[in-house]
Amino acid sequence: MNFAIRYLTSYQYDADVVDNLNALRVKPATNSRQRVDEFSVRLNPEVRLHRHADYFGTEVVEFEISRPHRQLTIDVRARVVTRAAPTPPASDWEALAEPDYREAGGEFLLRGDGAAGHPLLDELIDATGGETPLATLTAVSELIAERFEYRRGATYVDSTVADLLDGGAGVCQDFVHLGLALLRDLGIAARYVSGYLFASNGDDAQESVEVDTHAWLEALLPAADPAHPEPVWVGADPTNRVLASERHVKIGHGRHYADVPPIKGVYRGAANSTLEASVTMTRLEGPDPASSARA
């Protein structure tokens, strides 16, 4: 699929602010499943941009506005081509113990969700263990959406897995954090993915939809083919009970949300701020029969 993406963010301050420092993780990744043909960031006020790749390989765009200002607009635009992921490997559990797998999984095998010992977490772990790691990944994705309500405002950006378990409702970020906890507890390396999801069921050749930034997860599954022994990262979207598809546009990944926030910044000044943000995705070619989704 071919997408044009615009991510427009505007901050208004009720008094002058200075030393406004920001780090953006908004550029779609280039990998075996997607290609970035165009990318730009325009700022008002205009300042110089600095770019680097973070520890996990996500491109970070940084800038500082040192002079006094009462407004900041960040206009991000991208053109991205995606394709469907290959069929995931149905390897067995024994492969998770291999040294090569443990090395590839690295820090994505480590727990740290803050919900260890929660009775409901233990119950969900028992309910999601499948015959293979792939079956378990599918079960985790389906069970979370089945057991928990998707409800905006039920949680906040710093909510924990325990908050979701206790409250019974959350958004994509919460669902992913719970999925990571379940998979890692079962010995499957898993990472948090930030990106965009084309959430539409229309069939227009060129269609624009308003979406939010989205989150899903990727699990590291051992290879099933001895001729290709490298483990494979497989995306799954527990908010929509599906494996990641050509509708998912990845920005980057990390251990959890705090590693890949789309926009993070601080400023100096005795001012309150208001935020307006929108993401518009335009499909530029081809109808797609996939069902609608929540982003």
C-alpha angles and dihedrals in degrees: 000000000000119000139184109204129194121186110186121185127178129186122193120194124199092215138020117292129189139188091038105182120189139175118198126199098183107115113108113241124248112227142132091293103043142029130204112219098174136013133170140164121203122188135196111227090038118232137156118282125220122200134196140149116252127223092280095047099257115141112243122201112201132186142165129210105199100172122081115275141158100203138047126186123187114192113187122184131179142169114212135178118202136183135194118276118248121258107286119242119259096211125162131256095252090070091066090071094056114113092233091057094047090050093049091047093053116154091357088077093058120102124218107137095132093235101091111143095019105144094224092051090055090049092052092048090055091048097051104048106115136185091265136018089253092053088049092051090052092047092050092051093049098041096053093054090045097049101037132054120235103228128157114227094024090107138015135226094274096045117133133221088257090057090056093045092050097042100039094218140074145126136271094287091056093045091052094049090052091048090052091051093051096046096045092049087056091051098257116131110234136175138196116249126202122198148100131296123204096225106189139110096201123120101209114135088229115027133160124206134180111234140162128240105276139209134210135153139248122215123201108233122190116245117262095197114076088206089063104035098170114112116243131226109229121192123223129180111210091184091064102025094239141110113253112276140181086286090068114085111194123215101175147307142235143157091284142339094291090066094058112027109160093227128013125170151142134208138190121238144077094267138120119223136212122204133210120180136170137175120204121190119191121193107217102190145022133011118263124203095203117126126254119275142196118249 
